[in-house]
Amino acid sequence: DAQNAKRVAVFSAISSYYDQLVESFLARSRQKPLVVERVALDERDFRSMIAKTPSDVEALVMLLDNAGQIQAFLKQWAETRKDRPDIYTDDLIVYLDPPEDIQRYGFAFHYSSPVFDQAKLAEFSSRYQQAFGSPPEGSSAVVSYDETTIVLECARRDPQAQAVRDCVASTNGYAGYSGTFSFDGGQTVRDRQIVAKRL
């Protein structure tokens, strides 16, 4: 939906993963974004970026790297502006603590989220709780587990850095707790089902 908005601003963490998402978004967008800001991973002061964003912006594409950045951004926007454009982001937004920040500042969020096999997710959650004494927080734990397992299996085959990179990039049909992973020689996961949600 953000691709169809006429006046969009993009705020993205500096990382190869988010760079790829932004490039894909820009390639499919009908209009050139009003603002594209790259954000350092430890950035917490967004006021100058917010001030540069035109007052008639309709949507924000927010790809920040942690919930602390998201909270800081929302708070500073609410303190300096009255408008509340819709925000499009990945599923990191659902890990805000406290989640009331979303309602407190009056933003509408649209985010992508993987579709999980509930039986596999329940099995992972049970194993996680047995190992650590508490349930996992959100879907990031199960995805991280699968990604780490792929890397470790590749490292067991050949621990050389380039060999591990090549092995991960050639992963095809790895059945994990969070879904099936297949890479096209890079970072794209082809076999995952994704659903769009509104918060």
N, C-alpha and C positions, 0 to 999 in steps of 0.2 A: 504493500500500500504506500509506503514512503516513496517508492519510485514514481508514483503517480502524483504526488504533491508537487505544486509548482514552486514552492519556496522552502528549500530544505537547507539545514546546516548540519555538518558532520563533525563530531568530536570523537577522535579515535586514539586509543593508546598506541604508542610506538612499539609495535611487535610485528613479526612477519605474519603471524596468524591474522591479526586485524588488518594489516596492509592488504592481504589477499581478499578479505571480505569487502573492504572499501573499494578496491579495484573492481571487483565483481559488481558491486552496487552502482558505481559510477558508469560502468559499461552499459548497464541496463536502464539507467535513469533517463527520463525524457528531458529533464532540464538540468543544466549545470548547477551544482549547489551554490548557495550564496556564500557559504563559509566552509572551509575544510581545515580543521585544527588538529594537529598532531600533539598528543599529550604524553609527557614523560610519566613513567610508571609511578614515580613518587610525588607527582604534582597534586597539590591540594588547594591552590588558589586559582580559581577559574574566572575571577571578576573581569580581567581585561578581555578574555575570550568572549564572555557573555556580553560585554559592552560593545564588541565589534559585530555582534549578531544583529541584523536588521530587525526593526520592530514588527515587520509584517511576516516574519518567518512562520510557516505553517507546521513544520515538523522538524524534529531533531533526531538524527541517527546517532545514538550514543553507544560507543563500543569502548568502555573504560574497563580497566583490568581488575579492579577490586571494588567491593561494596563501599569501602571508605571513600573512594573517589566519587562514586555515585552520590552518596549522601552529601558530601561537600558541594558537589555541583548543584544538586537540588536546592540545598539551603541557600547558597549564594544567588542562584537565579531568583528564588522567592523573595530574597531580601532586596534585590535591585530592580526587579521587573514585575509588572502586573500580568503580562500575557502568560499563557500556559499551553504552548504548542504540544501536540502529541509527540511522545518519545518512542522510537523504535530501537530495540536492543536485542541482545542475546539473552539466554536464560539466567545470567548472573543476577538480574534484577530481583529474582524471587528469593535470593539469599540475604536481602537487606535485613539488618538487625538494628533497630526494630523495624518490622515491615510497615508499621503505621506511618513511616516517613512518606510513603507513596501517597496515602490519603491526606496526610497533614499538609502537603504542599500543593495538592490539587491537580497533579498531572495524570494523564491517561497514558498507560504504557502498553505497547504492543511488543511481544517478544516471541522468539522461537524456542521450542523445547523439543528434545528428542522424545519419541514414543517408545516406551519401554514395555517389555514382556513382564507382566505383573508377577507371574510365578517365579521368573528368574530374579526379579528385583527383590521379592520376598526372601528367596534363598540367600542372596547376597547380604541383605539386611540382617538376617538371622546369624550368618557366619560372622559378620562385622561386629554385632553386639556380643557374641560369645568371645571374640578376640579382644575387644576394647571396653566392654562393660556399658556401652551406651549405643543407641542407634546412630547410623550415619546421618549427616546433615545434608539433606537435599540430594539431587541427582549427581552432583559433582563428584561425590565419593566413588560411586560405581563406575562412572566414566573414567576417572583417574586411575582406578584399580585396573580396568581393562587396558588403558593406554600403557601403564607401567608394566603390566604383564607382557604385552607385546614387545616392549623394549628389552625386558629381562630375558625373554626367550631368544631374541635375536642376539643379545650379548653372550648367552651361553653357547650359541653356535660358533660365534667368532667375536671376541671382545674388542677387536680393532674398531676405532671410531667410524671410519668410512664404511666398514662392513656392516656395522649396526645401522647406520643411516640407510644404506642400500637395502638391507633386510626389511626395515620398517617401511620404506617406500614401496617395496614390492609385496607387502602383506596383502593377501587376497582371501576374503571369505573367513576371516578370523571370527569365530563365534564367541563373543564375550557375554558377560552378564547384562551389559547395557545395549547389546545389539551386535550386528555383524559389521566388521571393519574391513574395508577394501580401499586401498590408496592407489591413486593414479600416478605413482612415482613422485608424490609430493604430499601435501597436507589435506587434500580433499578426501573426505569419507563418502564413498559413493552409495553404500547400501543402507544408510541410516534413514529411518522415517522421521520426519520433522513435522510438527504441528505449530501453527501460529495461534497465540493466545493473547487475551487482553486482560490487563490488571487494573 
